[in-house]
Amino acid sequence: MISNSRYWSLMLLIVLIYITGMFVTLFENDSAQFAVMAMRMVQENDFLSLFKGPEAYLDKPHMHYWLAALSFKVFGIHDWAYRIPGILATLLGAYSCFGLGRLLYSQNVGKLAALIFMTSQTIVLGAIDVRTDAVLTGFTIFAIWHLVAYIEKNSLLHIILGAFGAGIAFSTKGQIALLVVGLPILCHLAYARKWKMFLNWRVLIGILIFAIVIIPMLYAYYHQFDLHPETIIRGKGNRSGVFFIFWEQSFERLSGEGIGKNSPDYFFFFHTFLWVFLPWTIVGLIAYWKKARALVMSKFKYNPKSEILTLGGIT
Protein backbone atom coordinates (compact mmCIF):
# COMPACT_ATOMS: atom_id res chain seq x y z
CA MET A 1 0.00 0.00 0.00
CA ILE A 2 1.31 3.47 -0.85
CA SER A 3 2.11 5.85 2.00
CA ASN A 4 -0.50 8.27 3.28
CA SER A 5 1.45 11.30 2.07
CA ARG A 6 1.77 9.90 -1.45
CA TYR A 7 -1.85 8.81 -1.50
CA TRP A 8 -3.20 12.22 -0.52
CA SER A 9 -0.80 13.91 -2.92
CA LEU A 10 -2.29 11.81 -5.72
CA MET A 11 -5.83 12.60 -4.61
CA LEU A 12 -5.01 16.31 -4.48
CA LEU A 13 -3.65 16.19 -8.04
CA ILE A 14 -6.77 14.37 -9.21
CA VAL A 15 -9.06 16.93 -7.57
CA LEU A 16 -7.05 19.73 -9.22
CA ILE A 17 -7.68 18.06 -12.59
CA TYR A 18 -11.39 18.03 -11.84
CA ILE A 19 -11.32 21.69 -10.82
CA THR A 20 -9.43 22.62 -13.99
CA GLY A 21 -12.02 20.77 -16.07
CA MET A 22 -14.79 22.89 -14.53
CA PHE A 23 -13.74 25.88 -16.63
CA VAL A 24 -13.73 24.14 -20.01
CA THR A 25 -16.50 25.29 -22.36
CA LEU A 26 -19.47 22.92 -22.19
CA PHE A 27 -19.45 20.18 -24.79
CA GLU A 28 -22.12 20.20 -27.46
CA ASN A 29 -25.12 17.86 -27.45
CA ASP A 30 -26.16 16.51 -24.04
CA SER A 31 -24.20 18.57 -21.49
CA ALA A 32 -24.84 21.91 -23.23
CA GLN A 33 -28.44 20.93 -23.90
CA PHE A 34 -29.06 19.89 -20.29
CA ALA A 35 -27.47 23.13 -19.06
CA VAL A 36 -29.89 25.10 -21.25
CA MET A 37 -32.82 23.12 -19.83
CA ALA A 38 -31.72 23.99 -16.28
CA MET A 39 -31.10 27.61 -17.28
CA ARG A 40 -34.63 27.80 -18.64
CA MET A 41 -36.00 26.71 -15.27
CA VAL A 42 -34.15 29.60 -13.61
CA GLN A 43 -35.00 32.24 -16.19
CA GLU A 44 -38.70 31.34 -16.31
CA ASN A 45 -38.88 30.55 -12.59
CA ASP A 46 -40.60 27.28 -13.49
CA PHE A 47 -39.03 24.31 -11.74
CA LEU A 48 -41.85 21.85 -12.43
CA SER A 49 -41.59 21.75 -16.22
CA LEU A 50 -38.81 20.36 -18.40
CA PHE A 51 -38.43 21.41 -22.02
CA LYS A 52 -35.91 20.31 -24.62
CA GLY A 53 -36.09 23.13 -27.11
CA PRO A 54 -39.78 23.79 -27.76
CA GLU A 55 -40.83 20.24 -26.79
CA ALA A 56 -41.91 18.99 -23.36
CA TYR A 57 -39.26 16.58 -22.08
CA LEU A 58 -40.45 13.26 -20.67
CA ASP A 59 -37.47 10.91 -20.98
CA LYS A 60 -35.49 11.62 -17.79
CA PRO A 61 -36.60 12.79 -14.33
CA HIS A 62 -35.87 16.20 -12.87
CA MET A 63 -33.19 15.85 -10.17
CA HIS A 64 -30.13 16.59 -12.34
CA TYR A 65 -31.78 19.70 -13.76
CA TRP A 66 -32.94 20.87 -10.33
CA LEU A 67 -29.43 20.60 -8.94
CA ALA A 68 -27.97 22.45 -11.93
CA ALA A 69 -30.67 25.12 -11.62
CA LEU A 70 -29.91 25.51 -7.91
CA SER A 71 -26.24 25.98 -8.75
CA PHE A 72 -27.19 28.61 -11.35
CA LYS A 73 -29.32 30.36 -8.73
CA VAL A 74 -26.43 30.48 -6.25
CA PHE A 75 -23.44 31.11 -8.52
CA GLY A 76 -24.96 32.57 -11.66
CA ILE A 77 -25.28 31.03 -15.12
CA HIS A 78 -21.78 29.81 -15.97
CA ASP A 79 -20.32 26.65 -17.47
CA TRP A 80 -18.47 25.92 -14.23
CA ALA A 81 -21.60 26.45 -12.13
CA TYR A 82 -23.42 23.78 -14.15
CA ARG A 83 -20.65 21.29 -13.34
CA ILE A 84 -20.62 21.84 -9.56
CA PRO A 85 -23.42 19.35 -8.65
CA GLY A 86 -21.86 16.66 -10.86
CA ILE A 87 -18.42 17.11 -9.31
CA LEU A 88 -19.85 17.08 -5.78
CA ALA A 89 -21.75 13.89 -6.62
CA THR A 90 -18.52 12.39 -7.98
CA LEU A 91 -16.72 13.20 -4.72
CA LEU A 92 -19.64 11.61 -2.85
CA GLY A 93 -19.21 8.52 -5.03
CA ALA A 94 -15.49 8.38 -4.25
CA TYR A 95 -16.12 8.63 -0.51
CA SER A 96 -18.82 5.96 -0.80
CA CYS A 97 -16.35 3.68 -2.61
CA PHE A 98 -13.99 4.19 0.32
CA GLY A 99 -16.76 3.42 2.81
CA LEU A 100 -17.90 0.31 0.95
CA GLY A 101 -14.36 -1.00 0.48
CA ARG A 102 -13.59 -0.45 4.16
CA LEU A 103 -16.84 -2.18 5.16
CA LEU A 104 -16.28 -5.25 2.98
CA TYR A 105 -12.48 -5.56 3.29
CA SER A 106 -10.25 -2.98 4.99
CA GLN A 107 -9.40 0.71 5.12
CA ASN A 108 -6.56 0.26 2.63
CA VAL A 109 -8.91 -1.42 0.15
CA GLY A 110 -11.35 1.44 0.62
CA LYS A 111 -8.65 4.02 -0.12
CA LEU A 112 -7.59 2.18 -3.27
CA ALA A 113 -11.22 1.86 -4.38
CA ALA A 114 -11.69 5.63 -4.07
CA LEU A 115 -8.46 6.28 -6.00
CA ILE A 116 -9.42 3.89 -8.81
CA PHE A 117 -12.90 5.42 -8.99
CA MET A 118 -11.60 8.98 -9.24
CA THR A 119 -9.08 8.09 -11.97
CA SER A 120 -11.32 5.91 -14.16
CA GLN A 121 -11.77 7.39 -17.61
CA THR A 122 -15.55 7.54 -17.59
CA ILE A 123 -15.69 9.19 -14.15
CA VAL A 124 -13.24 11.91 -15.17
CA LEU A 125 -15.12 12.44 -18.44
CA GLY A 126 -18.46 12.46 -16.62
CA ALA A 127 -17.32 15.27 -14.33
CA ILE A 128 -16.32 17.44 -17.31
CA ASP A 129 -18.94 16.44 -19.88
CA VAL A 130 -21.64 16.50 -17.20
CA ARG A 131 -24.86 14.65 -17.94
CA THR A 132 -27.22 12.83 -15.61
CA ASP A 133 -24.70 10.03 -15.02
CA ALA A 134 -22.49 11.90 -12.53
CA VAL A 135 -25.34 12.44 -10.06
CA LEU A 136 -26.71 8.96 -10.76
CA THR A 137 -23.34 7.29 -10.12
CA GLY A 138 -22.56 9.19 -6.94
CA PHE A 139 -25.88 8.52 -5.26
CA THR A 140 -26.07 4.93 -6.53
CA ILE A 141 -22.78 4.05 -4.84
CA PHE A 142 -23.87 5.97 -1.75
CA ALA A 143 -27.09 3.92 -1.64
CA ILE A 144 -25.30 0.59 -2.12
CA TRP A 145 -22.77 1.39 0.61
CA HIS A 146 -25.41 2.21 3.21
CA LEU A 147 -27.75 -0.63 2.27
CA VAL A 148 -24.88 -3.11 2.63
CA ALA A 149 -24.02 -1.48 5.96
CA TYR A 150 -27.64 -1.98 7.01
CA ILE A 151 -27.46 -5.67 6.08
CA GLU A 152 -24.24 -6.11 8.05
CA LYS A 153 -25.10 -3.95 11.07
CA ASN A 154 -28.92 -3.85 11.16
CA SER A 155 -28.72 -0.08 11.58
CA LEU A 156 -31.74 2.19 11.11
CA LEU A 157 -29.52 5.12 10.11
CA HIS A 158 -27.91 3.13 7.32
CA ILE A 159 -31.19 2.04 5.76
CA ILE A 160 -32.48 5.63 5.96
CA LEU A 161 -29.37 6.92 4.17
CA GLY A 162 -29.49 4.06 1.66
CA ALA A 163 -33.13 4.74 0.85
CA PHE A 164 -32.39 8.46 0.52
CA GLY A 165 -29.56 7.75 -1.95
CA ALA A 166 -31.75 5.35 -3.95
CA GLY A 167 -34.50 7.98 -4.07
CA ILE A 168 -32.15 10.65 -5.42
CA ALA A 169 -30.76 8.19 -7.98
CA PHE A 170 -34.28 7.22 -9.09
CA SER A 171 -35.24 10.90 -9.33
CA THR A 172 -32.20 11.41 -11.58
CA LYS A 173 -32.59 8.66 -14.19
CA GLY A 174 -35.55 6.48 -13.33
CA GLN A 175 -35.77 2.71 -13.19
CA ILE A 176 -32.16 1.99 -14.18
CA ALA A 177 -31.13 3.39 -10.78
CA LEU A 178 -33.17 0.76 -8.93
CA LEU A 179 -31.70 -1.97 -11.13
CA VAL A 180 -28.12 -0.85 -10.50
CA VAL A 181 -28.73 -0.60 -6.75
CA GLY A 182 -30.91 -3.69 -6.45
CA LEU A 183 -28.86 -6.32 -8.29
CA PRO A 184 -25.68 -6.03 -6.19
CA ILE A 185 -27.74 -5.92 -3.00
CA LEU A 186 -29.66 -9.05 -4.01
CA CYS A 187 -26.38 -10.82 -4.84
CA HIS A 188 -25.00 -9.86 -1.43
CA LEU A 189 -28.13 -11.06 0.36
CA ALA A 190 -28.13 -14.35 -1.54
CA TYR A 191 -24.45 -15.07 -0.90
CA ALA A 192 -24.51 -14.07 2.77
CA ARG A 193 -27.84 -15.88 3.34
CA LYS A 194 -29.27 -12.83 5.08
CA TRP A 195 -32.72 -12.73 3.51
CA LYS A 196 -34.18 -12.23 6.99
CA MET A 197 -33.01 -8.61 6.79
CA PHE A 198 -35.99 -8.05 4.49
CA LEU A 199 -38.33 -9.14 7.30
CA ASN A 200 -37.63 -6.17 9.51
CA TRP A 201 -39.60 -3.07 10.46
CA ARG A 202 -36.61 -0.96 9.42
CA VAL A 203 -37.28 -1.94 5.80
CA LEU A 204 -40.68 -0.23 6.03
CA ILE A 205 -38.95 2.94 7.23
CA GLY A 206 -36.59 2.69 4.26
CA ILE A 207 -39.50 2.34 1.83
CA LEU A 208 -41.18 5.36 3.43
CA ILE A 209 -38.01 7.47 3.10
CA PHE A 210 -37.63 6.43 -0.54
CA ALA A 211 -41.26 7.38 -1.24
CA ILE A 212 -40.85 10.77 0.42
CA VAL A 213 -37.68 11.53 -1.56
CA ILE A 214 -39.27 10.81 -4.95
CA ILE A 215 -42.48 12.78 -4.26
CA PRO A 216 -41.15 16.08 -5.70
CA MET A 217 -40.15 14.36 -8.95
CA LEU A 218 -43.51 12.57 -9.20
CA TYR A 219 -45.39 15.80 -8.56
CA ALA A 220 -43.40 17.59 -11.28
CA TYR A 221 -44.24 14.82 -13.76
CA TYR A 222 -47.89 14.93 -12.69
CA HIS A 223 -48.03 18.71 -13.02
CA GLN A 224 -46.46 18.83 -16.48
CA PHE A 225 -48.06 15.78 -18.11
CA ASP A 226 -50.94 14.21 -16.16
CA LEU A 227 -52.66 17.59 -15.75
CA HIS A 228 -52.10 18.36 -19.43
CA PRO A 229 -53.20 15.36 -21.52
CA GLU A 230 -53.13 17.58 -24.62
CA THR A 231 -49.30 17.60 -24.49
CA ILE A 232 -47.91 15.66 -27.45
CA ILE A 233 -44.82 13.48 -26.90
CA ARG A 234 -43.42 11.70 -29.95
CA GLY A 235 -46.74 11.95 -31.73
CA LYS A 236 -48.79 10.71 -28.79
CA GLY A 237 -51.08 12.63 -26.47
CA ASN A 238 -52.61 11.78 -23.10
CA ARG A 239 -49.23 10.75 -21.63
CA SER A 240 -49.01 10.21 -17.89
CA GLY A 241 -45.65 11.25 -16.47
CA VAL A 242 -46.15 9.18 -13.32
CA PHE A 243 -47.07 6.06 -15.30
CA PHE A 244 -44.14 6.67 -17.62
CA ILE A 245 -41.49 6.79 -14.90
CA PHE A 246 -42.86 3.73 -13.09
CA TRP A 247 -43.62 1.57 -16.13
CA GLU A 248 -43.19 2.87 -19.66
CA GLN A 249 -39.63 4.19 -19.40
CA SER A 250 -37.99 0.76 -19.34
CA PHE A 251 -40.01 -0.53 -22.30
CA GLU A 252 -39.27 2.57 -24.39
CA ARG A 253 -35.56 2.13 -23.72
CA LEU A 254 -35.67 -1.56 -24.62
CA SER A 255 -37.53 -0.81 -27.85
CA GLY A 256 -35.30 2.16 -28.65
CA GLU A 257 -38.26 4.54 -28.82
CA GLY A 258 -37.22 8.09 -28.08
CA ILE A 259 -33.49 7.34 -28.11
CA GLY A 260 -33.03 6.06 -31.63
CA LYS A 261 -32.85 2.48 -32.84
CA ASN A 262 -29.47 0.82 -33.21
CA SER A 263 -28.39 -2.54 -34.48
CA PRO A 264 -28.21 -5.12 -31.68
CA ASP A 265 -24.78 -5.55 -30.10
CA TYR A 266 -24.67 -8.38 -27.61
CA PHE A 267 -21.16 -7.39 -26.49
CA PHE A 268 -22.03 -3.72 -25.97
CA PHE A 269 -21.50 -3.69 -22.20
CA PHE A 270 -18.28 -5.70 -22.45
CA HIS A 271 -16.50 -3.49 -24.96
CA THR A 272 -17.90 -0.41 -23.22
CA PHE A 273 -16.30 -1.61 -19.98
CA LEU A 274 -12.98 -1.91 -21.79
CA TRP A 275 -12.76 1.85 -22.32
CA VAL A 276 -14.79 3.31 -19.45
CA PHE A 277 -12.57 1.64 -16.81
CA LEU A 278 -9.25 2.76 -18.32
CA PRO A 279 -6.49 2.74 -17.11
CA TRP A 280 -7.65 -0.04 -14.81
CA THR A 281 -9.29 -2.31 -17.40
CA ILE A 282 -6.75 -5.16 -17.26
CA VAL A 283 -6.71 -5.08 -13.45
CA GLY A 284 -10.51 -5.16 -13.43
CA LEU A 285 -10.74 -8.12 -15.82
CA ILE A 286 -8.17 -10.11 -13.83
CA ALA A 287 -9.96 -9.37 -10.56
CA TYR A 288 -13.30 -10.35 -12.10
CA TRP A 289 -11.88 -13.65 -13.36
CA LYS A 290 -10.25 -14.50 -10.02
CA LYS A 291 -13.40 -13.67 -8.07
CA ALA A 292 -15.65 -15.68 -10.41
CA ARG A 293 -13.24 -18.64 -10.42
CA ALA A 294 -12.96 -18.67 -6.62
CA LEU A 295 -16.75 -18.59 -6.33
CA VAL A 296 -17.17 -21.55 -8.69
CA MET A 297 -14.35 -23.52 -7.05
CA SER A 298 -15.99 -23.04 -3.65
CA LYS A 299 -19.30 -24.24 -5.11
CA PHE A 300 -20.87 -20.96 -3.99
CA LYS A 301 -20.23 -21.82 -0.34
CA TYR A 302 -20.40 -18.75 1.89
CA ASN A 303 -17.08 -17.36 3.09
CA PRO A 304 -17.37 -14.53 5.65
CA LYS A 305 -14.08 -13.07 4.37
CA SER A 306 -15.38 -12.82 0.82
CA GLU A 307 -18.27 -11.14 -1.04
CA ILE A 308 -19.93 -11.24 -4.44
CA LEU A 309 -21.57 -7.83 -4.33
CA THR A 310 -18.97 -6.42 -6.71
CA LEU A 311 -19.01 -9.51 -8.92
CA GLY A 312 -22.79 -9.51 -9.15
CA GLY A 313 -22.92 -5.77 -9.71
CA ILE A 314 -20.48 -5.86 -12.63
CA THR A 315 -22.15 -8.92 -14.15
Secondary structure, DSSP 4 states (H G I P E B T S, - for coil): ---HHHHHHHHHHHHHHHHHHTTSPPPTTHHHHHHHHHHHHHHHT--S--EETTEE--SS-SHHHHHHHHHHHHH-S-HHHHHHHHHHHHHHHHHHHHHHHHHHT-HHHHHHHHHHHHHSHHHHHHHHS--SHHHHHHHHHHHHHHHHHHHHH--HHHHHHHHHHHHHHHHHHTHHHHHHHHHHHHHHHHHHT-GGGGSSHHHHHHHHHHHHHHHHHHHHHIIIIIT-TT--BTTB-S--HHHIIIIIHHHHHHHTTTT------TTHHHHHHHHHTTTSHHHHHHHHHHHHHHHHHTTT---TT---HHHHHH-
